[in-house]
Structure formats: C-alpha cells, structure tokens
Amino acid sequence: MTVTTPAKQAKLGLRERNKLDKITRIRNAALELFESKGFDATTTREIAELADVGIGTVFMYADDKRDLLFLIFNDVLDKVVEEAFARVDGRKALSSQVAAVFGHFYETFHQRAKLARILLRELVFFSEGKQAERFMTNRNRILTGLERLVTQAVDKGRIRASEAPSEVAKAFFFLYSGEIRLWLSAPAPDLEHGIERLQRTFSLLGRGLGEPAR
C-alpha cells in the first residue's frame, strides 16, 4: 500500500533509502500478518522477524502494534485526502460534494475491508504514537477541507447555517464515521450500496441546511 515510487526512492541518499527500505519491509510484514493471522494474534516480534529487522527497529517507527496500523494506512491516506477533495464538483449541492469526498474513502477501504474494520476499531480511543500523530493530521486536513466546502456553500447562498462552518463540517464527518462503520460491519460490504446510503444520509442533513429535496 506504499505510494513511494522507484524514481522517488532513487533521488534519496543512501541513509534515506535504507530507512525507507526498512519502513517498507515493516509495513508489508505488518500488512501480511494482520491479514493472514489477524491483528490480535499477531505480535510485534513476528512482524520484526518477517521484515528481517530487529524489534528495536520496529519501535523506531511505531510505538506499538496499533501504531503499525497507522503506518500501513498513512501513505495511502495522504494521497486519498488530496484526491478526494480534487474530485469535488463545485456546481453540485453541498451534500453531494461531501458524498463525493467520502465516496473516495469508501473505495479505498473497500480494497482492504478486513483491515479497515480493525483500523476503525482501534481508532475509538487513541491519542499517542509516532504514526497516530500523522493519522490525526490527515483527519484535521479532512475537517479543514469540509469547512471550506461549507463556507463556499454559505457564500453562494446554497445553504442556511446558523452554526459556524466548522460545526457543520463536523456534523458531516460524524455522519460519515457512523455510516462507514455500519457499512464495514457487513460480511461483504457492497461498495455501490454503501455510497448510496451515505448520500441519502448526507441529503437529510443537506435538507436541514436548506438544500432543495431531490
């Protein structure tokens, strides 16, 4: 799931390439074991052995096993956040714009549904970790992007919001957080059905903000 390209790696110095190689091996080992053995049954020592690094090296890049989940997803999410907002059609209603943003997340998580379930479970209470901090940064990027969309919708007279744009953005984010957990709880999540359900839920909030019924 890494997005580092050979061309990018070639531009790095020897020390940086060695570091990137270790991180990549640790990420791939964690991904393989989490998917084959399960998150709870996998140990950090097993990950170190499969990655062919010392256990201390693993802890240089992740504080614990949960932090390794964020290591697996962080590079992907950096790219997904950027792409998700780039695909927004500014001519559409706010609820449709936000559905397009989070639809991209659905597509990404659908590829690794089993691991995504574990990630969302471990996200319930987390506050520390080398990789968790980067994960939190991406969440803040999402909220900032949503706030920008809400502000634009208010400025164009498309919605009526008595609350601050940041609060409306959080409302959309919390609806997404609940819907994606419900969607991923199915044995075999249906991508098209999940995105349609998300759009309906966002449309309810949109109508409360003054969007016309469709």
C-alpha positions as CSV (number, residue, x, y, z in Angstrom):
1,M,0.0,0.0,0.0
2,T,3.0,2.3,-0.1
3,V,3.0,5.1,-2.6
4,T,6.7,5.7,-2.8
5,T,7.9,5.2,-6.4
6,P,11.3,3.8,-7.6
7,A,12.0,7.2,-9.1
8,K,11.4,9.0,-5.9
9,Q,13.5,6.4,-4.0
10,A,16.4,6.8,-6.4
11,K,16.7,10.5,-5.5
12,L,17.2,9.8,-1.9
13,G,20.6,9.4,-0.3
14,L,21.9,6.0,0.9
15,R,20.8,6.6,4.5
16,E,17.3,7.7,3.5
17,R,17.0,4.8,1.1
18,N,18.0,2.4,3.9
19,K,15.4,3.9,6.2
20,L,12.7,3.8,3.5
21,D,13.5,0.2,2.8
22,K,13.2,-0.8,6.5
23,I,9.9,1.1,6.8
24,T,8.6,-0.6,3.7
25,R,9.5,-4.0,4.9
26,I,7.9,-3.4,8.3
27,R,4.8,-2.1,6.7
28,N,4.5,-5.0,4.3
29,A,5.2,-7.5,7.1
30,A,2.5,-6.0,9.3
31,L,0.0,-6.0,6.5
32,E,0.7,-9.6,5.6
33,L,0.4,-10.8,9.2
34,F,-2.6,-8.7,10.2
35,E,-4.5,-10.1,7.1
36,S,-3.3,-13.7,7.5
37,K,-3.2,-14.2,11.3
38,G,-5.4,-11.4,12.4
39,F,-4.5,-8.2,14.3
40,D,-5.0,-9.6,17.8
41,A,-3.0,-12.8,17.2
42,T,0.0,-11.1,15.6
43,T,2.9,-10.0,17.7
44,T,5.4,-7.2,17.0
45,R,8.2,-9.7,17.3
46,E,6.7,-11.7,14.4
47,I,6.5,-8.6,12.4
48,A,10.1,-7.8,13.1
49,E,11.2,-11.3,12.1
50,L,9.2,-11.3,8.8
51,A,10.5,-7.8,8.0
52,D,14.1,-9.0,8.8
53,V,14.8,-6.2,11.3
54,G,15.4,-6.1,15.0
55,I,12.4,-5.5,17.3
56,G,14.0,-2.2,18.3
57,T,13.9,-1.1,14.7
58,V,10.2,-1.7,14.6
59,F,9.7,0.6,17.6
60,M,11.8,3.3,16.0
61,Y,8.9,3.8,13.5
62,A,5.8,2.7,15.5
63,D,5.1,2.9,19.2
64,D,3.1,-0.3,19.3
65,K,1.0,-2.7,17.3
66,R,-1.8,-0.3,16.9
67,D,0.6,2.4,15.6
68,L,1.6,-0.1,12.9
69,L,-1.9,0.0,11.6
70,F,-1.5,3.7,11.0
71,L,1.9,3.1,9.4
72,I,0.1,0.8,6.9
73,F,-2.5,3.4,6.0
74,N,-0.8,6.7,6.4
75,D,0.9,7.0,3.0
76,V,-2.3,5.9,1.3
77,L,-4.4,8.4,3.3
78,D,-2.1,11.3,2.4
79,K,-2.9,10.7,-1.2
80,V,-6.6,9.8,-0.7
81,V,-7.3,13.1,1.2
82,E,-5.8,15.1,-1.6
83,E,-7.6,13.2,-4.4
84,A,-10.9,13.2,-2.6
85,F,-11.3,17.0,-2.5
86,A,-9.9,17.3,-6.0
87,R,-12.8,15.3,-7.4
88,V,-15.5,17.7,-5.9
89,D,-17.8,19.3,-8.5
90,G,-18.5,22.8,-7.2
91,R,-21.7,23.0,-9.2
92,K,-23.4,20.4,-7.1
93,A,-25.2,20.6,-3.8
94,L,-23.0,20.6,-0.6
95,S,-24.3,17.1,0.4
96,S,-23.3,15.7,-3.0
97,Q,-19.9,17.3,-2.8
98,V,-19.3,15.8,0.6
99,A,-20.6,12.4,-0.6
100,A,-18.1,12.5,-3.4
101,V,-15.3,13.2,-0.9
102,F,-16.1,10.3,1.4
103,G,-17.0,8.1,-1.5
104,H,-13.3,8.1,-2.4
105,F,-12.6,6.8,1.1
106,Y,-15.2,4.1,0.7
107,E,-13.5,3.0,-2.5
108,T,-10.1,2.9,-0.7
109,F,-11.3,1.0,2.4
110,H,-13.3,-1.4,0.2
111,Q,-10.0,-2.8,-1.2
112,R,-8.8,-3.7,2.4
113,A,-12.2,-4.1,4.1
114,K,-10.9,-6.6,6.7
115,L,-8.0,-4.4,7.8
116,A,-10.2,-1.3,7.6
117,R,-12.5,-2.8,10.2
118,I,-9.6,-3.3,12.6
119,L,-8.3,0.3,11.9
120,L,-11.7,1.8,12.7
121,R,-12.0,-0.3,15.8
122,E,-8.6,0.9,17.1
123,L,-9.5,4.5,16.3
124,V,-12.1,4.7,19.0
125,F,-9.7,5.9,21.6
126,F,-6.2,6.8,20.5
127,S,-4.0,9.8,21.3
128,E,-0.4,8.8,21.1
129,G,2.1,7.2,18.7
130,K,4.5,8.2,16.0
131,Q,2.2,7.2,13.3
132,A,-1.1,8.1,15.1
133,E,0.0,11.7,15.1
134,R,0.3,11.7,11.3
135,F,-3.1,10.0,11.1
136,M,-4.6,12.8,13.2
137,T,-3.1,15.3,10.9
138,N,-4.9,13.8,8.0
139,R,-8.2,13.8,9.9
140,N,-7.6,17.6,10.5
141,R,-7.0,18.0,6.8
142,I,-10.4,16.4,6.1
143,L,-12.2,18.7,8.6
144,T,-10.5,21.7,7.1
145,G,-11.5,20.7,3.6
146,L,-15.1,20.1,4.7
147,E,-15.2,23.5,6.4
148,R,-14.0,25.1,3.2
149,L,-16.8,23.4,1.2
150,V,-19.4,24.5,3.8
151,T,-18.1,28.1,3.7
152,Q,-18.4,28.2,-0.1
153,A,-21.9,26.8,0.1
154,V,-22.9,29.5,2.6
155,D,-21.3,32.3,0.5
156,K,-23.2,31.1,-2.6
157,G,-26.5,31.0,-0.8
158,R,-26.9,27.3,-1.3
159,I,-27.4,26.5,2.4
160,R,-28.6,28.3,5.5
161,A,-26.4,27.6,8.5
162,S,-26.9,29.2,11.9
163,E,-23.8,27.3,13.2
164,A,-20.2,28.0,12.3
165,P,-18.9,26.2,9.2
166,S,-16.6,24.2,11.3
167,E,-19.6,22.8,13.3
168,V,-21.4,21.8,10.1
169,A,-18.2,20.2,8.8
170,K,-18.0,18.1,12.0
171,A,-21.6,17.1,11.6
172,F,-20.9,15.7,8.1
173,F,-17.7,14.0,9.4
174,F,-19.6,12.3,12.3
175,L,-22.3,11.0,10.0
176,Y,-19.6,9.6,7.8
177,S,-17.8,8.0,10.8
178,G,-21.1,6.2,11.8
179,E,-22.1,5.2,8.2
180,I,-18.7,3.7,7.3
181,R,-18.7,1.6,10.5
182,L,-22.2,0.3,9.7
183,W,-21.2,-0.4,6.1
184,L,-18.0,-2.3,7.0
185,S,-19.8,-4.4,9.7
186,A,-21.4,-6.4,6.8
187,P,-19.6,-9.7,6.0
188,A,-19.1,-8.5,2.4
189,P,-19.6,-4.7,2.2
190,D,-21.2,-3.7,-1.1
191,L,-19.5,-0.6,-2.4
192,E,-22.3,0.9,-4.5
193,H,-24.9,0.3,-1.8
194,G,-22.7,1.8,0.8
195,I,-22.1,5.0,-1.1
196,E,-25.8,5.3,-2.0
197,R,-26.7,5.0,1.7
198,L,-24.1,7.6,2.6
199,Q,-25.5,10.0,0.0
200,R,-29.0,9.6,1.4
201,T,-27.8,10.3,5.0
202,F,-25.9,13.4,3.8
203,S,-29.0,14.5,1.9
204,L,-31.0,14.5,5.2
205,L,-28.5,16.9,6.7
206,G,-28.5,18.9,3.5
207,R,-32.2,19.4,3.6
208,G,-31.9,20.6,7.2
209,L,-29.5,23.2,5.9
210,G,-31.9,24.4,3.3
211,E,-31.0,22.3,0.3
212,P,-34.0,21.5,-2.0
213,A,-35.4,18.0,-1.9
214,R,-34.4,15.9,-4.8
